């Protein structure tokens, strides 16, 4: 009987060690966007989300847990600022569509007020439907699994962009030109032209007069 006691104690200790610490709650308290929605595809976006940490165990956040954040903004740049009792504490930066927050920088005793802000600068994708996911956050435990009920997201609308078809003005009536006015024939001035018959008679008269002489 005594040999079974150490085995039982080892089993209890192993169970205590492998049990994941209690998850905390991240409550979204405010979101600001510049420019304000609805967004336009391709526009640069600046978003700031503020979260409060609500502890459910002996610490504000489990040290072995992480926060995984994702965004659909392109060329995203992240800044995570932790605030403890109203004062700035740890700060992390990242780039890309995914950012991770180490739970150690959020873990304090429960007599402290802990919050953090997630700032994202990026661009609204060109190929996007009616909305864009700005921030999606989930808590990951020390086994790499998602903590149930920890997922939250911030989504905002995108303005519809429809290209207007090019309109072609209807063809007007055919252009009618006025009839051409014939040019008046040039008229000769009187007295400058000698009719051929008169010229011949004059020459004959001159020839007859010379023969009589």
C-alpha positions in Angstrom: 0.0 0.0 0.0 2.8 2.4 0.9 4.4 1.9 -2.5 1.4 3.3 -4.2 1.5 6.6 -2.4 4.5 8.1 -4.1 3.1 7.0 -7.5 -0.2 8.8 -6.7 1.7 11.9 -5.5 3.8 12.0 -8.7 0.6 11.7 -10.8 -1.0 14.7 -9.0 2.1 16.8 -9.4 2.4 15.9 -13.1 -1.3 16.9 -13.5 -0.7 20.2 -11.8 2.3 21.0 -13.9 0.6 20.2 -17.3 -2.6 22.0 -16.6 -2.7 25.2 -18.5 -3.1 28.4 -16.4 -6.4 30.1 -16.4 -6.9 32.3 -19.5 -7.4 36.0 -19.2 -10.0 38.1 -21.0 -9.1 40.9 -23.4 -11.9 43.4 -23.6 -11.9 45.8 -26.5 -12.7 49.3 -25.0 -12.2 51.6 -28.0 -11.2 51.7 -31.7 -10.2 54.7 -33.7 -9.6 54.8 -37.5 -8.1 57.5 -39.6 -9.6 58.1 -42.1 -13.0 57.1 -40.8 -14.9 54.3 -42.6 -16.1 53.5 -45.1 -12.6 53.1 -46.5 -11.5 53.3 -50.1 -9.4 50.4 -51.6 -5.8 51.4 -51.8 -6.1 54.1 -49.1 -3.6 54.3 -46.2 -5.2 53.4 -42.9 -4.2 54.2 -39.3 -6.0 52.2 -36.6 -5.6 52.2 -32.8 -7.4 49.6 -30.7 -7.4 49.7 -26.9 -7.9 46.5 -24.8 -8.3 45.9 -21.0 -7.0 42.8 -19.5 -9.5 41.1 -17.1 -7.7 38.5 -15.0 -9.3 35.2 -14.1 -6.5 33.7 -12.0 -3.6 34.8 -9.8 -2.1 37.0 -12.5 -3.4 39.5 -15.0 -2.3 37.3 -17.9 -0.7 33.8 -18.0 3.0 34.0 -18.7 3.0 30.9 -20.8 0.3 32.3 -23.1 0.7 34.5 -26.1 -1.6 36.8 -28.1 -1.7 36.3 -31.9 -2.9 39.3 -33.9 -3.6 39.3 -37.7 -4.8 42.0 -40.1 -5.8 42.1 -43.8 -4.2 45.5 -44.3 -1.3 45.3 -46.7 2.2 46.4 -45.7 1.1 46.4 -42.1 3.3 47.9 -39.3 2.4 47.2 -35.7 3.1 48.9 -32.4 2.0 47.2 -29.2 2.1 49.5 -26.1 1.4 47.9 -22.7 0.0 50.3 -20.0 0.2 49.4 -16.3 -1.6 51.5 -13.8 -2.0 54.2 -16.4 1.7 54.4 -17.2 3.5 53.1 -20.3 5.4 49.8 -19.8 6.7 47.3 -22.3 6.5 48.1 -26.0 6.7 45.8 -29.0 6.9 46.4 -32.8 6.3 44.1 -35.8 5.6 44.2 -39.5 3.6 42.0 -41.8 0.1 40.5 -41.6 0.7 38.7 -38.2 2.1 39.9 -34.8 2.6 38.1 -31.5 2.6 39.5 -28.0 4.5 37.6 -25.4 2.3 37.0 -22.4 5.1 37.8 -20.0 4.9 41.5 -20.7 1.1 41.4 -19.8 1.5 39.3 -16.7 1.3 41.2 -13.3 -0.3 40.5 -10.0 -4.0 41.2 -9.9 -3.5 44.4 -7.8 -2.4 46.1 -11.0 -4.5 47.5 -13.9 -3.1 46.3 -17.2 -4.2 47.3 -20.7 -2.5 47.7 -24.1 -3.0 49.5 -27.3 -2.5 47.9 -30.8 -1.6 50.4 -33.5 -1.6 49.3 -37.1 -0.6 51.3 -40.1 -1.3 49.7 -43.5 -3.2 50.0 -46.8 -6.7 48.8 -47.6 -6.4 46.0 -50.2 -7.4 46.8 -53.8 -9.3 43.6 -54.2 -11.7 43.8 -51.3 -15.5 43.3 -51.0 -17.7 45.2 -48.7 -15.5 45.1 -45.6 -11.9 44.7 -44.4 -10.7 42.9 -41.3 -8.5 45.4 -39.5 -7.5 43.3 -36.5 -8.2 39.7 -35.3 -6.8 38.5 -32.0 -6.7 35.1 -30.3 -5.0 33.8 -27.2 -2.6 30.9 -27.6 -1.9 28.6 -24.6 1.4 26.9 -23.8 0.6 23.9 -26.0 0.1 26.1 -29.1 -3.7 25.6 -29.0 -6.3 28.4 -29.2 -8.0 29.3 -25.9 -11.7 28.8 -26.4 -13.7 32.0 -26.5 -10.6 34.2 -26.8 -11.1 35.3 -30.4 -12.2 38.8 -31.2 -12.0 40.9 -34.4 -12.4 44.4 -35.7 -14.0 44.8 -39.1 -14.9 48.0 -40.9 -16.9 48.7 -44.2 -15.2 49.5 -47.5 -16.9 51.9 -50.0 -18.1 50.3 -53.2 -16.2 51.5 -56.2 -18.0 51.1 -59.5 -16.5 52.3 -62.7 -19.0 54.3 -64.7 -19.4 53.2 -68.3 -18.2 55.6 -71.0 -21.1 57.2 -72.8 -20.9 58.0 -76.5 -23.0 60.9 -77.7 -25.5 59.9 -80.5 -24.5 60.8 -84.0 -26.2 63.9 -85.2 -27.8 64.5 -88.7 -25.5 64.4 -91.7 -23.8 67.7 -92.4 -25.5 69.3 -95.5 -23.4 71.7 -97.5 -25.0 74.6 -99.5 -25.0 74.1 -103.3 -21.9 75.6 -105.0 -22.5 78.9 -106.7 -21.1 78.9 -110.3 -18.5 81.6 -110.9 -19.5 84.3 -113.5 -17.7 84.0 -116.8 -15.1 86.6 -117.4 -16.4 89.3 -119.9 -14.1 91.1 -122.3 -14.0 94.8 -122.3 -15.5 96.2 -125.5 -13.3 97.9 -128.2 -10.2 95.7 -127.7 -11.0 92.8 -130.0 -11.2 93.3 -133.9 -13.6 90.9 -135.7 -11.7 88.8 -138.3 -14.0 89.9 -141.2 -13.3 93.6 -140.5 -9.6 92.9 -140.4 -9.6 91.1 -143.7 -11.6 93.9 -145.5 -9.2 96.5 -144.2 -6.2 94.5 -145.6 -7.9 94.1 -149.0 -8.6 97.8 -149.3 -5.0 98.7 -148.5 -3.8 96.2 -151.1 -6.2 97.6 -153.9 -5.1 101.2 -153.2 -1.4 100.3 -153.6 -2.1 98.6 -157.0 -3.8 101.7 -158.4 -0.9 103.8 -157.5 
